[in-house]
Amino acid sequence: MRQPRAHRDSFNPGPVGRKERARFVFIGRLRTDSFIEFARHRAARLGLWIDVAQISEVAITVNVSGPTELVDAFEMACSLGPYDCLVLEVARDDRVLAA
C-alpha cells in the first residue's frame, strides 16, 4: 500500500532566502548582563551574527544579520526578553543584503 506524501505547511516558505542586517534598540527595564546573555544565546540558537553596539539600563542596541525569517524570530524572542527584564518597546532598522 502506498504511503501518502508528506503535507507541506502553507506557512513554510521553504528554504530561507534573503539575508538582512537589522539594528534593534530594545527599550525598557533591562538588567544589562541578563539581557545581553539572553540575546547572544538566542542569536546563536538561530545561527545569526550579533554585535552589541550600545548598553544602558533603559536601552540596549544590537546589530544582527542573517536570514530574514530568523532575524524576525530573534526580534520576537528578545521582545519577550528574559524573565528579569521588561521590554517596553523595540525599534528596528533593516537593510536587505545581496544574496
N, CA, C and O atoms as a CHARMM CRD file, in Angstrom:
* protein
*
  396
    1    1 MET  N      0.83400  -1.17000   0.00000 PROA 1      0.00000
    2    1 MET  CA     0.00000   0.00000   0.00000 PROA 1      0.00000
    3    1 MET  C      0.88900   1.24700   0.00000 PROA 1      0.00000
    4    1 MET  O      1.87700   1.31700   0.73100 PROA 1      0.00000
    5    2 ARG  N      0.52900   2.21600  -0.81900 PROA 2      0.00000
    6    2 ARG  CA     1.29900   3.45800  -0.92300 PROA 2      0.00000
    7    2 ARG  C      1.04800   4.35400   0.27100 PROA 2      0.00000
    8    2 ARG  O     -0.08300   4.50200   0.73300 PROA 2      0.00000
    9    3 GLN  N      2.12100   4.94900   0.76100 PROA 3      0.00000
   10    3 GLN  CA     2.02600   5.92000   1.84100 PROA 3      0.00000
   11    3 GLN  C      1.71600   7.29000   1.24900 PROA 3      0.00000
   12    3 GLN  O      2.27100   7.64400   0.20800 PROA 3      0.00000
   13    4 PRO  N      0.84900   8.06400   1.88000 PROA 4      0.00000
   14    4 PRO  CA     0.58300   9.41100   1.37700 PROA 4      0.00000
   15    4 PRO  C      1.82300  10.28600   1.52400 PROA 4      0.00000
   16    4 PRO  O      2.61700  10.12800   2.45100 PROA 4      0.00000
   17    5 ARG  N      1.96400  11.20800   0.58500 PROA 5      0.00000
   18    5 ARG  CA     3.09800  12.12900   0.65200 PROA 5      0.00000
   19    5 ARG  C      2.93600  13.07100   1.84300 PROA 5      0.00000
   20    5 ARG  O      1.82400  13.40700   2.25100 PROA 5      0.00000
   21    6 ALA  N      4.06500  13.47800   2.37800 PROA 6      0.00000
   22    6 ALA  CA     4.03100  14.42800   3.49400 PROA 6      0.00000
   23    6 ALA  C      3.44000  15.74600   3.01900 PROA 6      0.00000
   24    6 ALA  O      3.74600  16.22100   1.92500 PROA 6      0.00000
   25    7 HSD  N      2.60900  16.31400   3.83600 PROA 7      0.00000
   26    7 HSD  CA     1.98400  17.59200   3.51200 PROA 7      0.00000
   27    7 HSD  C      2.92100  18.71800   3.93200 PROA 7      0.00000
   28    7 HSD  O      3.43700  18.72800   5.05000 PROA 7      0.00000
   29    8 ARG  N      3.12900  19.65600   3.03100 PROA 8      0.00000
   30    8 ARG  CA     3.96700  20.80900   3.34700 PROA 8      0.00000
   31    8 ARG  C      3.07000  21.92400   3.87600 PROA 8      0.00000
   32    8 ARG  O      2.08300  22.29900   3.24200 PROA 8      0.00000
   33    9 ASP  N      3.42900  22.44600   5.04300 PROA 9      0.00000
   34    9 ASP  CA     2.63400  23.51300   5.64400 PROA 9      0.00000
   35    9 ASP  C      2.61400  24.73800   4.73800 PROA 9      0.00000
   36    9 ASP  O      3.63900  25.10300   4.16300 PROA 9      0.00000
   37   10 SER  N      1.45800  25.37000   4.61200 PROA 10     0.00000
   38   10 SER  CA     1.32800  26.51600   3.72400 PROA 10     0.00000
   39   10 SER  C      2.07700  27.73400   4.23100 PROA 10     0.00000
   40   10 SER  O      2.41100  28.61900   3.44300 PROA 10     0.00000
   41   11 PHE  N      2.35600  27.80400   5.55500 PROA 11     0.00000
   42   11 PHE  CA     3.06900  28.96000   6.08700 PROA 11     0.00000
   43   11 PHE  C      4.57700  28.82000   5.94500 PROA 11     0.00000
   44   11 PHE  O      5.29600  29.79900   6.14200 PROA 11     0.00000
   45   12 ASN  N      5.07100  27.65600   5.61400 PROA 12     0.00000
   46   12 ASN  CA     6.50300  27.42400   5.49200 PROA 12     0.00000
   47   12 ASN  C      6.97600  27.87200   4.12000 PROA 12     0.00000
   48   12 ASN  O      6.59000  27.27300   3.11600 PROA 12     0.00000
   49   13 PRO  N      7.80900  28.91900   4.05000 PROA 13     0.00000
   50   13 PRO  CA     8.24000  29.41900   2.75100 PROA 13     0.00000
   51   13 PRO  C      9.28500  28.55600   2.07600 PROA 13     0.00000
   52   13 PRO  O      9.71700  28.87400   0.96800 PROA 13     0.00000
   53   14 GLY  N      9.70400  27.47000   2.71300 PROA 14     0.00000
   54   14 GLY  CA    10.73500  26.62800   2.12200 PROA 14     0.00000
   55   14 GLY  C     12.10000  27.11600   2.56200 PROA 14     0.00000
   56   14 GLY  O     12.24500  27.66800   3.65200 PROA 14     0.00000
   57   15 PRO  N     13.10400  26.91500   1.71500 PROA 15     0.00000
   58   15 PRO  CA    14.44900  27.31400   2.09900 PROA 15     0.00000
   59   15 PRO  C     14.51700  28.81800   2.40200 PROA 15     0.00000
   60   15 PRO  O     13.86700  29.63900   1.75400 PROA 15     0.00000
   61   16 VAL  N     15.31700  29.13200   3.39500 PROA 16     0.00000
   62   16 VAL  CA    15.47100  30.52900   3.78200 PROA 16     0.00000
   63   16 VAL  C     16.23100  31.25000   2.68500 PROA 16     0.00000
   64   16 VAL  O     17.28000  30.78000   2.24500 PROA 16     0.00000
   65   17 GLY  N     15.70800  32.39500   2.23500 PROA 17     0.00000
   66   17 GLY  CA    16.27400  33.07400   1.09500 PROA 17     0.00000
   67   17 GLY  C     17.06200  34.32000   1.42500 PROA 17     0.00000
   68   17 GLY  O     18.27900  34.26400   1.60000 PROA 17     0.00000
   69   18 ARG  N     16.37300  35.44600   1.51200 PROA 18     0.00000
   70   18 ARG  CA    17.04100  36.73100   1.66200 PROA 18     0.00000
   71   18 ARG  C     17.74400  36.85000   3.00200 PROA 18     0.00000
   72   18 ARG  O     17.32000  36.29300   4.01500 PROA 18     0.00000
   73   19 LYS  N     18.83300  37.59700   2.96200 PROA 19     0.00000
   74   19 LYS  CA    19.54500  37.90300   4.20000 PROA 19     0.00000
   75   19 LYS  C     19.42000  39.38700   4.45500 PROA 19     0.00000
   76   19 LYS  O     19.32000  40.19100   3.52800 PROA 19     0.00000
   77   20 GLU  N     19.42600  39.73300   5.72000 PROA 20     0.00000
   78   20 GLU  CA    19.33600  41.13800   6.06900 PROA 20     0.00000
   79   20 GLU  C     20.17400  41.43600   7.30100 PROA 20     0.00000
   80   20 GLU  O     20.53200  40.55000   8.07700 PROA 20     0.00000
   81   21 ARG  N     20.46600  42.69900   7.44200 PROA 21     0.00000
   82   21 ARG  CA    21.12500  43.21300   8.63700 PROA 21     0.00000
   83   21 ARG  C     20.11600  44.13300   9.30600 PROA 21     0.00000
   84   21 ARG  O     19.53100  45.00100   8.66000 PROA 21     0.00000
   85   22 ALA  N     19.91900  43.94000  10.58500 PROA 22     0.00000
   86   22 ALA  CA    18.96000  44.76600  11.31200 PROA 22     0.00000
   87   22 ALA  C     19.61000  45.31500  12.56800 PROA 22     0.00000
   88   22 ALA  O     20.40900  44.65100  13.22900 PROA 22     0.00000
   89   23 ARG  N     19.24400  46.53800  12.87000 PROA 23     0.00000
   90   23 ARG  CA    19.65700  47.16100  14.13400 PROA 23     0.00000
   91   23 ARG  C     18.41200  47.25200  15.00000 PROA 23     0.00000
   92   23 ARG  O     17.39000  47.80400  14.59100 PROA 23     0.00000
   93   24 PHE  N     18.51400  46.70500  16.19800 PROA 24     0.00000
   94   24 PHE  CA    17.41000  46.73600  17.14500 PROA 24     0.00000
   95   24 PHE  C     17.79300  47.57800  18.35000 PROA 24     0.00000
   96   24 PHE  O     18.91700  47.49500  18.84700 PROA 24     0.00000
   97   25 VAL  N     16.86300  48.37700  18.81000 PROA 25     0.00000
   98   25 VAL  CA    17.01500  49.07500  20.08100 PROA 25     0.00000
   99   25 VAL  C     15.88900  48.57600  20.97400 PROA 25     0.00000
  100   25 VAL  O     14.71500  48.85400  20.73300 PROA 25     0.00000
  101   26 PHE  N     16.26500  47.83600  22.00500 PROA 26     0.00000
  102   26 PHE  CA    15.30600  47.31300  22.97300 PROA 26     0.00000
  103   26 PHE  C     15.25700  48.28400  24.14300 PROA 26     0.00000
  104   26 PHE  O     16.28100  48.57800  24.75900 PROA 26     0.00000
  105   27 ILE  N     14.06300  48.78000  24.44400 PROA 27     0.00000
  106   27 ILE  CA    13.88200  49.80300  25.46500 PROA 27     0.00000
  107   27 ILE  C     12.97700  49.24700  26.56000 PROA 27     0.00000
  108   27 ILE  O     11.96500  48.60500  26.27700 PROA 27     0.00000
  109   28 GLY  N     13.35100  49.49900  27.80100 PROA 28     0.00000
  110   28 GLY  CA    12.53300  49.04800  28.91300 PROA 28     0.00000
  111   28 GLY  C     13.31200  49.05100  30.20600 PROA 28     0.00000
  112   28 GLY  O     14.25400  49.82300  30.38100 PROA 28     0.00000
  113   29 ARG  N     12.91000  48.18400  31.10600 PROA 29     0.00000
  114   29 ARG  CA    13.62100  47.99600  32.37200 PROA 29     0.00000
  115   29 ARG  C     14.50500  46.77300  32.19300 PROA 29     0.00000
  116   29 ARG  O     14.05300  45.63500  32.31900 PROA 29     0.00000
  117   30 LEU  N     15.77400  47.02800  31.89700 PROA 30     0.00000
  118   30 LEU  CA    16.66700  45.95800  31.47100 PROA 30     0.00000
  119   30 LEU  C     17.80300  45.74100  32.46400 PROA 30     0.00000
  120   30 LEU  O     18.44300  46.69400  32.90900 PROA 30     0.00000
  121   31 ARG  N     18.04000  44.50000  32.80000 PROA 31     0.00000
  122   31 ARG  CA    19.25700  44.12400  33.52700 PROA 31     0.00000
  123   31 ARG  C     20.25300  43.77100  32.43700 PROA 31     0.00000
  124   31 ARG  O     20.12100  42.74300  31.77200 PROA 31     0.00000
  125   32 THR  N     21.23700  44.61400  32.26000 PROA 32     0.00000
  126   32 THR  CA    22.09600  44.54100  31.07700 PROA 32     0.00000
  127   32 THR  C     22.76100  43.17900  30.89600 PROA 32     0.00000
  128   32 THR  O     22.71200  42.61400  29.80400 PROA 32     0.00000
  129   33 ASP  N     23.37700  42.64500  31.94000 PROA 33     0.00000
  130   33 ASP  CA    24.06600  41.35500  31.80500 PROA 33     0.00000
  131   33 ASP  C     23.10300  40.25200  31.38500 PROA 33     0.00000
  132   33 ASP  O     23.40800  39.44600  30.50600 PROA 33     0.00000
  133   34 SER  N     21.95200  40.22600  32.01700 PROA 34     0.00000
  134   34 SER  CA    20.95200  39.20500  31.72900 PROA 34     0.00000
  135   34 SER  C     20.43100  39.32600  30.29600 PROA 34     0.00000
  136   34 SER  O     20.34000  38.33100  29.57800 PROA 34     0.00000
  137   35 PHE  N     20.09000  40.55000  29.88400 PROA 35     0.00000
  138   35 PHE  CA    19.52400  40.73200  28.55300 PROA 35     0.00000
  139   35 PHE  C     20.55300  40.41700  27.46600 PROA 35     0.00000
  140   35 PHE  O     20.21500  39.78000  26.46900 PROA 35     0.00000
  141   36 ILE  N     21.79200  40.85200  27.64400 PROA 36     0.00000
  142   36 ILE  CA    22.83200  40.59200  26.63500 PROA 36     0.00000
  143   36 ILE  C     23.10000  39.10400  26.51500 PROA 36     0.00000
  144   36 ILE  O     23.22500  38.58600  25.40500 PROA 36     0.00000
  145   37 GLU  N     23.19000  38.41300  27.63400 PROA 37     0.00000
  146   37 GLU  CA    23.38400  36.95600  27.58900 PROA 37     0.00000
  147   37 GLU  C     22.21700  36.28500  26.85700 PROA 37     0.00000
  148   37 GLU  O     22.42400  35.39100  26.03600 PROA 37     0.00000
  149   38 PHE  N     20.99900  36.72000  27.16100 PROA 38     0.00000
  150   38 PHE  CA    19.80000  36.18500  26.52000 PROA 38     0.00000
  151   38 PHE  C     19.84200  36.42400  25.00800 PROA 38     0.00000
  152   38 PHE  O     19.59100  35.50400  24.23000 PROA 38     0.00000
  153   39 ALA  N     20.15700  37.65300  24.58900 PROA 39     0.00000
  154   39 ALA  CA    20.20100  37.99300  23.16000 PROA 39     0.00000
  155   39 ALA  C     21.28000  37.20300  22.43700 PROA 39     0.00000
  156   39 ALA  O     21.04200  36.70500  21.33700 PROA 39     0.00000
  157   40 ARG  N     22.44800  37.07900  23.02400 PROA 40     0.00000
  158   40 ARG  CA    23.53200  36.30300  22.39100 PROA 40     0.00000
  159   40 ARG  C     23.15700  34.83200  22.26500 PROA 40     0.00000
  160   40 ARG  O     23.44500  34.19600  21.25100 PROA 40     0.00000
  161   41 HSD  N     22.51700  34.29800  23.29200 PROA 41     0.00000
  162   41 HSD  CA    22.09600  32.89500  23.25000 PROA 41     0.00000
  163   41 HSD  C     21.05700  32.66900  22.15800 PROA 41     0.00000
  164   41 HSD  O     21.13900  31.69200  21.41400 PROA 41     0.00000
  165   42 ARG  N     20.07300  33.57300  22.05900 PROA 42     0.00000
  166   42 ARG  CA    19.04600  33.43100  21.01800 PROA 42     0.00000
  167   42 ARG  C     19.66500  33.55100  19.62700 PROA 42     0.00000
  168   42 ARG  O     19.31500  32.79200  18.72400 PROA 42     0.00000
  169   43 ALA  N     20.57600  34.49500  19.45400 PROA 43     0.00000
  170   43 ALA  CA    21.24400  34.65400  18.15800 PROA 43     0.00000
  171   43 ALA  C     22.02100  33.39400  17.79000 PROA 43     0.00000
  172   43 ALA  O     21.97900  32.95100  16.64200 PROA 43     0.00000
  173   44 ALA  N     22.72500  32.81800  18.75200 PROA 44     0.00000
  174   44 ALA  CA    23.49200  31.59000  18.48900 PROA 44     0.00000
  175   44 ALA  C     22.56400  30.43700  18.12000 PROA 44     0.00000
  176   44 ALA  O     22.86800  29.67100  17.20500 PROA 44     0.00000
  177   45 ARG  N     21.44900  30.30300  18.81100 PROA 45     0.00000
  178   45 ARG  CA    20.49100  29.22500  18.50000 PROA 45     0.00000
  179   45 ARG  C     19.91400  29.36400  17.10700 PROA 45     0.00000
  180   45 ARG  O     19.60800  28.37000  16.44800 PROA 45     0.00000
  181   46 LEU  N     19.76500  30.62400  16.65300 PROA 46     0.00000
  182   46 LEU  CA    19.20500  30.88100  15.32500 PROA 46     0.00000
  183   46 LEU  C     20.27600  30.96400  14.23900 PROA 46     0.00000
  184   46 LEU  O     19.95100  31.11800  13.06200 PROA 46     0.00000
  185   47 GLY  N     21.54200  30.86300  14.62100 PROA 47     0.00000
  186   47 GLY  CA    22.62700  30.92100  13.65000 PROA 47     0.00000
  187   47 GLY  C     22.84800  32.31800  13.08900 PROA 47     0.00000
  188   47 GLY  O     23.24000  32.46800  11.93200 PROA 47     0.00000
  189   48 LEU  N     22.59800  33.34300  13.90300 PROA 48     0.00000
  190   48 LEU  CA    22.73600  34.72600  13.47100 PROA 48     0.00000
  191   48 LEU  C     24.03300  35.33100  13.98400 PROA 48     0.00000
  192   48 LEU  O     24.55200  34.93000  15.02500 PROA 48     0.00000
  193   49 TRP  N     24.54800  36.30100  13.23900 PROA 49     0.00000
  194   49 TRP  CA    25.67000  37.11000  13.70000 PROA 49     0.00000
  195   49 TRP  C     25.09200  38.23200  14.54800 PROA 49     0.00000
  196   49 TRP  O     24.08000  38.82900  14.18300 PROA 49     0.00000
  197   50 ILE  N     25.73700  38.52400  15.68800 PROA 50     0.00000
  198   50 ILE  CA    25.24700  39.59300  16.56800 PROA 50     0.00000
  199   50 ILE  C     26.41500  40.43100  17.06000 PROA 50     0.00000
  200   50 ILE  O     27.50700  39.92600  17.31900 PROA 50     0.00000
  201   51 ASP  N     26.15200  41.72900  17.18100 PROA 51     0.00000
  202   51 ASP  CA    27.11300  42.66900  17.75600 PROA 51     0.00000
  203   51 ASP  C     26.34000  43.58100  18.69400 PROA 51     0.00000
  204   51 ASP  O     25.37700  44.22900  18.28600 PROA 51     0.00000
  205   52 VAL  N     26.76100  43.63000  19.94800 PROA 52     0.00000
  206   52 VAL  CA    26.12600  44.52300  20.91100 PROA 52     0.00000
  207   52 VAL  C     26.78600  45.89300  20.75200 PROA 52     0.00000
  208   52 VAL  O     27.98400  46.04500  20.98800 PROA 52     0.00000
  209   53 ALA  N     25.98800  46.88800  20.34800 PROA 53     0.00000
  210   53 ALA  CA    26.53700  48.19100  19.99200 PROA 53     0.00000
  211   53 ALA  C     26.53400  49.18400  21.15400 PROA 53     0.00000
  212   53 ALA  O     27.54100  49.84800  21.39600 PROA 53     0.00000
  213   54 GLN  N     25.41400  49.29300  21.87500 PROA 54     0.00000
  214   54 GLN  CA    25.29900  50.24400  22.98200 PROA 54     0.00000
  215   54 GLN  C     24.51000  49.61300  24.11100 PROA 54     0.00000
  216   54 GLN  O     23.59400  48.82100  23.89200 PROA 54     0.00000
  217   55 ILE  N     24.89200  49.98700  25.33700 PROA 55     0.00000
  218   55 ILE  CA    24.28300  49.37000  26.51500 PROA 55     0.00000
  219   55 ILE  C     23.96000  50.43800  27.55600 PROA 55     0.00000
  220   55 ILE  O     24.80100  51.27400  27.88800 PROA 55     0.00000
  221   56 SER  N     22.72700  50.39500  28.06700 PROA 56     0.00000
  222   56 SER  CA    22.35800  51.15400  29.26100 PROA 56     0.00000
  223   56 SER  C     21.24400  50.37400  29.95600 PROA 56     0.00000
  224   56 SER  O     20.75600  49.37600  29.42800 PROA 56     0.00000
  225   57 GLU  N     20.85100  50.82700  31.12600 PROA 57     0.00000
  226   57 GLU  CA    19.80200  50.11000  31.85800 PROA 57     0.00000
  227   57 GLU  C     18.41600  50.32300  31.27600 PROA 57     0.00000
  228   57 GLU  O     17.47300  49.63500  31.66700 PROA 57     0.00000
  229   58 VAL  N     18.27100  51.27300  30.33900 PROA 58     0.00000
  230   58 VAL  CA    16.96500  51.51800  29.72900 PROA 58     0.00000
  231   58 VAL  C     16.92600  51.20400  28.23700 PROA 58     0.00000
  232   58 VAL  O     15.84300  51.11900  27.65700 PROA 58     0.00000
  233   59 ALA  N     18.09000  51.03000  27.60400 PROA 59     0.00000
  234   59 ALA  CA    18.11400  50.72200  26.16500 PROA 59     0.00000
  235   59 ALA  C     19.37900  49.94400  25.81700 PROA 59     0.00000
  236   59 ALA  O     20.47900  50.27000  26.26500 PROA 59     0.00000
  237   60 ILE  N     19.18900  48.91300  25.01000 PROA 60     0.00000
  238   60 ILE  CA    20.31300  48.12900  24.50400 PROA 60     0.00000
  239   60 ILE  C     20.16000  48.04700  22.99300 PROA 60     0.00000
  240   60 ILE  O     19.10700  47.66900  22.47800 PROA 60     0.00000
  241   61 THR  N     21.23700  48.41000  22.28700 PROA 61     0.00000
  242   61 THR  CA    21.24300  48.38300  20.82500 PROA 61     0.00000
  243   61 THR  C     22.09900  47.21700  20.35800 PROA 61     0.00000
  244   61 THR  O     23.24700  47.06500  20.77700 PROA 61     0.00000
  245   62 VAL  N     21.51800  46.38600  19.47500 PROA 62     0.00000
  246   62 VAL  CA    22.26000  45.26600  18.90000 PROA 62     0.00000
  247   62 VAL  C     22.09400  45.27000  17.38600 PROA 62     0.00000
  248   62 VAL  O     21.05000  45.65200  16.85800 PROA 62     0.00000
  249   63 ASN  N     23.13800  44.84000  16.70900 PROA 63     0.00000
  250   63 ASN  CA    23.10100  44.62300  15.26200 PROA 63     0.00000
  251   63 ASN  C     23.09000  43.12500  15.03300 PROA 63     0.00000
  252   63 ASN  O     23.87300  42.39100  15.63600 PROA 63     0.00000
  253   64 VAL  N     22.20700  42.67300  14.16400 PROA 64     0.00000
  254   64 VAL  CA    22.04900  41.25100  13.88400 PROA 64     0.00000
  255   64 VAL  C     22.00100  41.07500  12.37900 PROA 64     0.00000
  256   64 VAL  O     21.44200  41.91600  11.67500 PROA 64     0.00000
  257   65 SER  N     22.58600  39.98300  11.87300 PROA 65     0.00000
  258   65 SER  CA    22.42700  39.69500  10.44700 PROA 65     0.00000
  259   65 SER  C     22.26500  38.20200  10.24800 PROA 65     0.00000
  260   65 SER  O     22.77100  37.38100  11.01300 PROA 65     0.00000
  261   66 GLY  N     21.52800  37.88200   9.17400 PROA 66     0.00000
  262   66 GLY  CA    21.24300  36.50500   8.82900 PROA 66     0.00000
  263   66 GLY  C     19.99500  36.44500   7.98700 PROA 66     0.00000
  264   66 GLY  O     19.52200  37.47800   7.51400 PROA 66     0.00000
  265   67 PRO  N     19.44600  35.25400   7.78600 PROA 67     0.00000
  266   67 PRO  CA    18.22400  35.10300   7.00400 PROA 67     0.00000
  267   67 PRO  C     17.07000  35.91100   7.61400 PROA 67     0.00000
  268   67 PRO  O     16.88200  35.92800   8.83100 PROA 67     0.00000
  269   68 THR  N     16.32000  36.56600   6.76300 PROA 68     0.00000
  270   68 THR  CA    15.25000  37.46800   7.19400 PROA 68     0.00000
  271   68 THR  C     14.31300  36.81100   8.19900 PROA 68     0.00000
  272   68 THR  O     13.98700  37.42100   9.21800 PROA 68     0.00000
  273   69 GLU  N     13.87900  35.59900   7.94300 PROA 69     0.00000
  274   69 GLU  CA    12.92500  34.92400   8.81400 PROA 69     0.00000
  275   69 GLU  C     13.50600  34.70700  10.21000 PROA 69     0.00000
  276   69 GLU  O     12.78800  34.79400  11.20700 PROA 69     0.00000
  277   70 LEU  N     14.80600  34.42400  10.27700 PROA 70     0.00000
  278   70 LEU  CA    15.43500  34.17500  11.56600 PROA 70     0.00000
  279   70 LEU  C     15.70500  35.47500  12.31900 PROA 70     0.00000
  280   70 LEU  O     15.67000  35.50000  13.54900 PROA 70     0.00000
  281   71 VAL  N     15.97200  36.54800  11.58800 PROA 71     0.00000
  282   71 VAL  CA    16.09500  37.86000  12.21800 PROA 71     0.00000
  283   71 VAL  C     14.75300  38.24800  12.84400 PROA 71     0.00000
  284   71 VAL  O     14.71300  38.80300  13.94200 PROA 71     0.00000
  285   72 ASP  N     13.65900  37.95300  12.14200 PROA 72     0.00000
  286   72 ASP  CA    12.32500  38.19800  12.69500 PROA 72     0.00000
  287   72 ASP  C     12.09500  37.39400  13.97100 PROA 72     0.00000
  288   72 ASP  O     11.54100  37.90700  14.94300 PROA 72     0.00000
  289   73 ALA  N     12.52100  36.13500  13.96500 PROA 73     0.00000
  290   73 ALA  CA    12.36300  35.27800  15.14600 PROA 73     0.00000
  291   73 ALA  C     13.18400  35.81700  16.31800 PROA 73     0.00000
  292   73 ALA  O     12.74600  35.75700  17.46700 PROA 73     0.00000
  293   74 PHE  N     14.37500  36.34400  16.02400 PROA 74     0.00000
  294   74 PHE  CA    15.21100  36.94600  17.05700 PROA 74     0.00000
  295   74 PHE  C     14.49400  38.13500  17.70100 PROA 74     0.00000
  296   74 PHE  O     14.49000  38.28500  18.92300 PROA 74     0.00000
  297   75 GLU  N     13.89100  38.97300  16.86400 PROA 75     0.00000
  298   75 GLU  CA    13.15900  40.13100  17.38700 PROA 75     0.00000
  299   75 GLU  C     12.04000  39.68500  18.32700 PROA 75     0.00000
  300   75 GLU  O     11.86700  40.25100  19.40700 PROA 75     0.00000
  301   76 MET  N     11.29500  38.68300  17.91800 PROA 76     0.00000
  302   76 MET  CA    10.18600  38.19000  18.73900 PROA 76     0.00000
  303   76 MET  C     10.69900  37.64500  20.07300 PROA 76     0.00000
  304   76 MET  O     10.15800  37.96900  21.13000 PROA 76     0.00000
  305   77 ALA  N     11.73400  36.82400  20.01700 PROA 77     0.00000
  306   77 ALA  CA    12.27200  36.23400  21.24900 PROA 77     0.00000
  307   77 ALA  C     12.76900  37.31200  22.20500 PROA 77     0.00000
  308   77 ALA  O     12.48900  37.26100  23.40200 PROA 77     0.00000
  309   78 CYS  N     13.50300  38.28500  21.67900 PROA 78     0.00000
  310   78 CYS  CA    14.07600  39.31700  22.54500 PROA 78     0.00000
  311   78 CYS  C     13.02500  40.30800  23.02600 PROA 78     0.00000
  312   78 CYS  O     13.19100  40.91300  24.08500 PROA 78     0.00000
  313   79 SER  N     11.95200  40.48500  22.27100 PROA 79     0.00000
  314   79 SER  CA    10.90000  41.38800  22.74000 PROA 79     0.00000
  315   79 SER  C     10.21600  40.80600  23.98000 PROA 79     0.00000
  316   79 SER  O      9.69100  41.54900  24.81000 PROA 79     0.00000
  317   80 LEU  N     10.22500  39.49100  24.10000 PROA 80     0.00000
  318   80 LEU  CA     9.70300  38.84700  25.31100 PROA 80     0.00000
  319   80 LEU  C     10.73200  38.91200  26.43000 PROA 80     0.00000
  320   80 LEU  O     10.38400  38.97400  27.60900 PROA 80     0.00000
  321   81 GLY  N     12.00800  38.89500  26.04100 PROA 81     0.00000
  322   81 GLY  CA    13.11000  39.09000  26.96700 PROA 81     0.00000
  323   81 GLY  C     13.26200  37.99000  27.99000 PROA 81     0.00000
  324   81 GLY  O     12.41700  37.10000  28.08700 PROA 81     0.00000
  325   82 PRO  N     14.34200  38.05000  28.75700 PROA 82     0.00000
  326   82 PRO  CA    14.49900  37.11800  29.87700 PROA 82     0.00000
  327   82 PRO  C     13.52900  37.49100  30.99900 PROA 82     0.00000
  328   82 PRO  O     12.96400  38.58500  31.00300 PROA 82     0.00000
  329   83 TYR  N     13.34500  36.59100  31.93000 PROA 83     0.00000
  330   83 TYR  CA    12.32800  36.78000  32.97300 PROA 83     0.00000
  331   83 TYR  C     12.55900  38.00800  33.84800 PROA 83     0.00000
  332   83 TYR  O     11.60900  38.53900  34.42300 PROA 83     0.00000
  333   84 ASP  N     13.80200  38.46600  33.95800 PROA 84     0.00000
  334   84 ASP  CA    14.09500  39.58100  34.86000 PROA 84     0.00000
  335   84 ASP  C     14.18700  40.93600  34.14900 PROA 84     0.00000
  336   84 ASP  O     14.66300  41.91500  34.72300 PROA 84     0.00000
  337   85 CYS  N     13.73100  40.98000  32.90600 PROA 85     0.00000
  338   85 CYS  CA    13.73300  42.21800  32.13000 PROA 85     0.00000
  339   85 CYS  C     12.32800  42.47200  31.58600 PROA 85     0.00000
  340   85 CYS  O     11.57500  41.53900  31.30500 PROA 85     0.00000
  341   86 LEU  N     11.99700  43.74100  31.44800 PROA 86     0.00000
  342   86 LEU  CA    10.71300  44.11100  30.86800 PROA 86     0.00000
  343   86 LEU  C     10.98200  44.97700  29.64800 PROA 86     0.00000
  344   86 LEU  O     11.38000  46.13500  29.77600 PROA 86     0.00000
  345   87 VAL  N     10.76400  44.41700  28.46800 PROA 87     0.00000
  346   87 VAL  CA    10.95300  45.15700  27.21200 PROA 87     0.00000
  347   87 VAL  C      9.63800  45.87500  26.92100 PROA 87     0.00000
  348   87 VAL  O      8.59100  45.24200  26.78100 PROA 87     0.00000
  349   88 LEU  N      9.70400  47.19900  26.83200 PROA 88     0.00000
  350   88 LEU  CA     8.51200  48.00100  26.60300 PROA 88     0.00000
  351   88 LEU  C      8.35800  48.41200  25.14100 PROA 88     0.00000
  352   88 LEU  O      7.24700  48.65700  24.67200 PROA 88     0.00000
  353   89 GLU  N      9.48300  48.48700  24.42500 PROA 89     0.00000
  354   89 GLU  CA     9.44300  48.95400  23.04000 PROA 89     0.00000
  355   89 GLU  C     10.64300  48.39500  22.29000 PROA 89     0.00000
  356   89 GLU  O     11.71600  48.19400  22.85800 PROA 89     0.00000
  357   90 VAL  N     10.43500  48.14800  20.99600 PROA 90     0.00000
  358   90 VAL  CA    11.52000  47.71300  20.12000 PROA 90     0.00000
  359   90 VAL  C     11.51800  48.60900  18.89200 PROA 90     0.00000
  360   90 VAL  O     10.50000  48.74200  18.21300 PROA 90     0.00000
  361   91 ALA  N     12.65700  49.22100  18.60900 PROA 91     0.00000
  362   91 ALA  CA    12.82900  49.99700  17.38200 PROA 91     0.00000
  363   91 ALA  C     13.71900  49.17500  16.46300 PROA 91     0.00000
  364   91 ALA  O     14.70100  48.58200  16.91000 PROA 91     0.00000
  365   92 ARG  N     13.37500  49.13900  15.16700 PROA 92     0.00000
  366   92 ARG  CA    14.09100  48.29600  14.21100 PROA 92     0.00000
  367   92 ARG  C     14.42100  49.07100  12.94400 PROA 92     0.00000
  368   92 ARG  O     13.59300  49.82000  12.42300 PROA 92     0.00000
  369   93 ASP  N     15.64700  48.88000  12.45400 PROA 93     0.00000
  370   93 ASP  CA    16.09200  49.46700  11.19000 PROA 93     0.00000
  371   93 ASP  C     16.69400  48.32200  10.37400 PROA 93     0.00000
  372   93 ASP  O     17.65100  47.68100  10.80800 PROA 93     0.00000
  373   94 ASP  N     16.12600  48.06600   9.18200 PROA 94     0.00000
  374   94 ASP  CA    16.56100  46.93800   8.34700 PROA 94     0.00000
  375   94 ASP  C     17.35800  47.37700   7.14200 PROA 94     0.00000
  376   94 ASP  O     17.19100  48.48000   6.62100 PROA 94     0.00000
  377   95 ARG  N     18.23600  46.47700   6.71200 PROA 95     0.00000
  378   95 ARG  CA    18.92800  46.61600   5.42800 PROA 95     0.00000
  379   95 ARG  C     18.98900  45.22800   4.80700 PROA 95     0.00000
  380   95 ARG  O     19.54000  44.30600   5.40900 PROA 95     0.00000
  381   96 VAL  N     18.43200  45.06800   3.61500 PROA 96     0.00000
  382   96 VAL  CA    18.48500  43.78500   2.91900 PROA 96     0.00000
  383   96 VAL  C     19.85200  43.64700   2.26900 PROA 96     0.00000
  384   96 VAL  O     20.32300  44.56400   1.59600 PROA 96     0.00000
  385   97 LEU  N     20.48600  42.50100   2.47200 PROA 97     0.00000
  386   97 LEU  CA    21.80600  42.24600   1.91600 PROA 97     0.00000
  387   97 LEU  C     21.68200  41.48800   0.60900 PROA 97     0.00000
  388   97 LEU  O     20.71600  40.75300   0.40600 PROA 97     0.00000
  389   98 ALA  N     22.63500  41.65600  -0.26700 PROA 98     0.00000
  390   98 ALA  CA    22.64500  40.90600  -1.53600 PROA 98     0.00000
  391   98 ALA  C     22.78200  39.42300  -1.24900 PROA 98     0.00000
  392   98 ALA  O     23.50400  39.02800  -0.33400 PROA 98     0.00000
  393   99 ALA  N     22.09900  38.60800  -2.02100 PROA 99     0.00000
  394   99 ALA  CA    22.11100  37.15200  -1.79400 PROA 99     0.00000
  395   99 ALA  C     23.41200  36.52400  -2.18900 PROA 99     0.00000
  396   99 ALA  O     23.57700  35.31100  -2.05900 PROA 99     0.00000
